[in-house]
Amino acid sequence: MNKTSRSLLSIRIAVALLAIVGACATGHAQVLYGTLTGNVSDPTGALIPGAKVEALNAGTGVARETTTDERGVYLFTNLLPGVYRVTISAQAFRTLVQDGTRIEANAVRRFDATLQVGAVAEAIEVSAAPLALQSDRTDVSIRLAPTELANLPAISSAGRNYQALYKLVPGFSLITEGNNSDGGSPQRAMSGFVNGTSRQNSLTRIDGASNTYAWLPSNTAYVPPTESIQEVNIVTNSFDAEQGNAVGAAVNVVTKSGTNEFHGSGFGYHTDNALKALNRFNPAGYRKPKYIVNQYGGSIGGPIKKNKLFFFADWEATKRRMLASRTTTVINPAGIFDSAGNANLAAILPAGANCATTPVAGCIFDPNTGNANGTARAPFPGNIIPASRIGSAAKTMLGRIETKNFLNSAGVTALNNYQTRGSAELNRNTVDSKVNWVASQKMTIFGRYSISPTTYVDPPTLGKAMGGASGGGQTGTAPSKIQNVGLGGNYIISPTMLVDLNAGFTRLRLGATYAPDLDLGNFGVNELKIPGTNGDTYLTQGTPAFMFTQGGWNGIGNIDTGNPFLFRDNQYVANANMSWTKLRHTVRYGIEHTRNGINHFQPQGGAFQTARGSFQFNGNITALNGGPAANKANSLADFLLGFPSQVGKAVQNANPNSIRWKTWSMYIKDTWQLTPKLTLNYGVRWEYYPFATADHSGVKLFDPKTGNVLIGGYGSTPLDDGVDVGRGKLLPRVGAAYRWGQKTVIRIGYGLSADSNNWRFFRNNYP
């Protein structure tokens, strides 16, 4: 079956399932919305059918109405998070008004009411909020409320980050920031292992739409400021059928919305090295390194038109300045070259050593002498390399080293003789804007746009000679811009049937595109006179890399194997869900489609090759075959003579390297209230992961049977390279929750989840 046939089959399956489910009864809202339910009874405990129940959003004035069924049970689904006023009335009973009922996303709030006999016009107001215990949910979750987000220490390396509070969630391991540079992860996303699963198997949604970093899925693409977050719901176990495309945790972030009253805030956070404690094991006189973070901003929200149209906006600025310092071992020209330009490496030898009669470690042998296999070579007299033999590229690169950072003038004997001290800077702005529209009592719509431009600067270790970043990041300036869009709404078809839709878009433009040496042009070809080093694009300009495997010498040139890079990644997501309540059943079903696309320029060759050419020196060329092993003096001599032991270059044949992949998901679930205390939730998911493609072809795939590389869509190779990914995965879910008194809930659940780790590694496939 070809790809087109499988896609048509998938669509037919989806339509068929929706048609089947549409004939069933359907329920409890999830992810972005909340649910309110309860029993209404008289003083004797007898249930009251036909009681009128109203849930009024105190912030927006939007009211929903329903009546209790024959069991005296009422149910509201798809309620926007917020504080509600619940009013319950029935003939021959006093009206009961409950204030302060908080509805949370992806949660069920229970409010059981007992009506007193009397006239309907008489009202009893209750101000105490109902118990917050999740008594009708079978999954295991925790909620981070606005007060916790505002008051608890949610600290990352770049200011406050709500993800730091994952440490409060049972099942999470130690929370850390991604193992990526600031240029590659400017949001400084944080994550942890959940119940032993991979960091890459959790899914975060913002306002109902998934928000993933396609290339580095352990990170989230966009991290909203804590000031913009209404709440965070984190499910870590026994997902119901709606929660999918995740194995570790399903995180749902709901951003704030405006209300009928204007509210604003201003905030500022400051930390610096003076506020940090000293490590008791630091030596006397130790100075805490520079570390200054300022994060400030504000928010405002309110009505555009009362009860109809609302807005919310926030801005957060993050400024971080930290010491970028390295103490390393660097070749010092002042300790090597004499006035005639000769390289004197005699200092590495023991006193009285004679390389001609008794070779010792550090003796430099002339590779132009002796046999081809490296035996019978003659040493350079006095361990001195004549100026006429020293390569011009080595002289040029050594002359570009920033000499003021040397701690002494020793050449080949001193370790850690070089210390650079600068400032690594991160400047980030984050802006959110959100509009909510109450189109009618049956329909609400929202739209949100977020943008976060960032600039990260990390100075080079050796000045013009580069040598890696002083702060351990991307050398030079790494600009980025992340944009996130969310759209959604719900519509009440009838008091028992609702539909909600969501769509989202995330755009990441990341790059280390302003290394200090890029403006030098093709420096390796034109100045160092080394053919084939630079490429034919701007990002392959600059200096080649010169690396050493002996003696701990710091590399010279642009030695960052992951630099330069330019990412332009897009994610589109859309989902539709329908709910219908009937008797004791609340069934919900829906479909979701996600499309990811990455467009990368990042020539990578492991730990050695760079995009500008790389040269490695192990010292064996100036060592004596059968004599003492090569050491730091030999690797230095190899560099001076221009004899690398290994040469390589990372070449990206296509620009950009692109991958496209899609995900289809469907689910159906039923929440069955067997008794007032026992809730059963059961359902099934279907997840389908079609084979990936590139921007204008299929992916490059090695065929072990023929030894050939297949390129989808070329020649007789089909677009999907002939790979059969099957018809998707069926993932059953079942759980039960039993209320044992007012303070205890017993839960049990079982489910299967698919490892949704994506196809991103096809980005680097040969050629």
Secondary structure, 3 states (H helix, E strand, C coil): CCHHHHHHHHHHHHHHHHHHHHCCCCCCCCCCCEEEEEEEECCCCCECCCCEEEEEECCCCCEEEEECCCCCEEEEEEECCEEEEEEEECCCECEEEEEEEEECCCCEEECCEECCECCCCCEEEECCCCCCCCCCCCCEEEEECHHHHHHCCCEECCEECHHHHHHHCCCECCCEECCCCCCCCCCCCEECCECCCCHHHCEEEECCEECECCCCCCCECCCCCHHHEEEEEEEEECCCCCCCCCCCCEEEEEECCCCCCCEEEEEEEEEEHHHCCCCCCCCCCCCCCCEEEEEEEEEEEEEEECCCEEEEEEEEEEEEEEEEEEEEECCCHHHCECCCCCEECHHHCCCCCCCCCCCCCCCCECCCCCCCCCCCCCECHHHEECHHHCCHHHHHHHHCECHHHECCCCCCCCCCCEEEEEEEEEEEEEEEEEEEEECCCCEEEEEEEEEEEEEEEECECCECCECCECCCCCCEEEEEEEEEEEEEEEEEEECCEEEEEEEEEEEEEEEECECCCHHHCCHHHHCCCCCCCCCCCHHHCCCCEEEECCCCECCEECCCCCCCEEEEEEEEEEEEEEEEEECCEEEEEEEEEEEEEEEEECCCECCCECCCCEEEECCHHHCCCCCCCCCHHHHHHHHHHCCCCEEECCCCCCCCEEEEEEEEEEEEEEEEECCCCEEEEEEEEEEECCCCECCCCECEEEECCCCEEEECCCCCCCCCCCCCCCCCEEEEEEEEEEEECCCEEEEEEEECCCCCCCCHHHHHCCC
